[in-house]
Amino acid sequence: MNALSLPPHHPHPLEASASRLPPPSRGRVLRGLTLVLALSLLPLPTLARPLDQVKESGTLALCAHPNALPFSAKAGGRHGFQVEMAEALAQSLGVGLETHWVIGGFDRNRTDCDLVMDAIADPEAQGESRLELSKPYRRGGVALAVRADNAAIRRLEDLTSGAKVGILPGSMAAMVLGRRGIRTSPAGFEDDLLDEVASGEIAAAAVTPTAIGFYNLNHAGHPLRLVDAFAQEADLSWNVAIGMVRPDPALRDAVNAALDKLVTDGTVKTIYARYGVELLPPR
């Protein structure tokens, strides 16, 4: 779970928002994990580089969106946790990182990438991507964001009949809440929903933990609290892995070994923390 103009994919949490990404110039927290997963859902080239060619070239190639913090960004002092993760991975393999900044399928098809970051670790979700997956290294999903001073909401059942929950239109979270008879309020962007929670316009918002963490990092005066309200909903909780573009066994094994090291020594946790995101272990 990576960037761009997303085609809808298999029934996964935020699929319905996939075709309505904002223009890059808006500089907003984009539609959560749907955005993060973008590259893993685009057509991939038929060619791929084995480990010996990666070593010979001296670079590992990443595809990422140029304006999608906290995931990735080309400009500014912070380049996103996807880029920092890929840099650490490349260093572990003894090579440098080459980042290809892509926005849509056309750009992606003109670029030869070795990997994309934050792919849903689910073969069904990756059915058309042809990505091979590393070991899962963190858990993603959907949670409720509530104001930090709201101690009353600890689970879905705590939402009163008059409470409204912000949702992304057509998302799986919207369907889950609708089945429970919970009132919802739509918005097109996760950060719009989080602004409405902070201002008290709505009681809660169904968004990704990534969005909540990054929002708190940038809004210290109006912190929000994460409520893990959807832990039992299989479609709203998933593992995250590195997506590899048709690797040979040697490259796949090398990526897994490097990833194990980066998780064990705390590098991955530190990278995510720089963007306000708590690293949750995979299920």
C-alpha positions, 0 to 999 in steps of 0.5 A, a space after each residue: 500500500 503509491 501514488 497517482 491516478 488510480 484505477 479502482 482495484 479489488 474490493 479493498 477499503 478505499 477503492 471507490 475514491 481511487 479514480 478521484 485523486 486531487 491535482 498535485 498542486 493542492 499539496 494536501 494529505 491525499 486520500 490515504 492508503 488508496 494513494 499510497 497503493 497507486 503504483 501497485 495497481 498500475 500496469 508494469 513493464 515486462 522487463 525487470 532487473 535481477 540482483 546482479 544488474 542492480 548491483 552492477 548499475 549501482 542503483 535501486 530504482 523507486 517509483 513515487 509520487 512527487 507531491 504526496 506527503 507524508 508518503 513521498 515528495 520531490 521538493 522540500 526538506 522532507 521526501 516522505 517515508 516511502 523515499 526514506 525507506 527505499 533509501 535505507 533499503 538501497 544502502 543495505 543492499 550496497 547501492 544508491 537510490 534512483 527515484 522516478 517521480 510519476 503521477 499516472 499510468 502513462 508516466 509509470 509505463 515509461 519508467 523502469 522501477 525495481 520497487 514500489 513501497 507500501 503495497 497491500 500484502 494481499 495477493 487478491 488486492 495485487 491481482 492485476 499488478 503482477 508485483 511480488 511482495 516482500 515480507 509484511 513489515 507493518 499494519 495499515 487500515 482505517 481508524 476513527 479520529 476523534 478530538 483528543 479532549 473527547 474521552 467518550 468515544 472509545 469504540 463504534 458503539 460509543 457513537 450516539 444516535 446524533 453523532 456524525 462520522 466523516 467518510 470518503 464517499 464510496 469507501 468501504 468504511 462508509 459501507 461498514 458505518 452505513 450497515 450499522 446505521 451510523 450517520 455519516 458526512 462525506 468529504 473528498 479528502 482526509 485532511 478535510 475530514 480531520 479539520 472538521 473533527 478538530 473544529 467539532 463539526 463532526 464527532 469522528 472521521 474514518 481515515 487512515 492512521 497515517 493521516 491522523 499521525 501526520 495531521 497531529 504532527 502539523 497541528 500540535 495545537 489541535 491534536 486528534 486521538 486514534 480509536 482502533 474501531 475497525 480492528 475486527 473488520 477484515 476489509 479495513 485492516 491489512 498488512 503492508 509490504 514492499 512491492 517488487 517488479 518481477 524480481 529474481 529470487 536473489 533480489 527478492 531474498 536480498 530485499 527481505 533480508 535488508 527489510 528484516 535488518 531495518 525492522 530489527 534495528 529500529 530504522 523503519 520505526 524511526 523513519 515513520 516516526 519522523 512523519 508522526 506515524 506509529 509503526 504497528 506490527 503486521 498481523 
